């Protein structure tokens, strides 16, 4: 199955582009949460954030910062929601960063739950140790 974002990058599908350079393209989401919802994607097909080569990370996130400020300024937003989904909830399997303009009381219920507190049987240190070991 062809990648929708690769087709947009190749000019095979239309998109309202807001930024483009030799590594990245940013365009409006075609099903936005709010008008001005921008997606930032690398031109090269990759699926998740850890696929992004180390020498491109700084440019990707500096561009994300510029887009975040531009979206807020251009739209008079009170703030923004900036996020990346890796696999779960990733509707297009191509790395993309969302910049979503937000206004206070805009109705978006961004819910991070249910919460699962650590317990004596499942202590935080157990999970910290697992993650530390995976970093090595």
Buried (B, 14 or more C-beta within 10 A) or exposed (E): EEBBBBEBBEEEEEBEEBBEEEEBBBBBBEEBBBEBBBBBBBBBBBBBBEEBEEEBEEBBBEBBEBBBEBBBEEBEBEBBBBEBBEEEEBEBBBBBBBBBBBEEEBEEEEEEEEEEEEEEEEEEEEEEEEEEEEEE
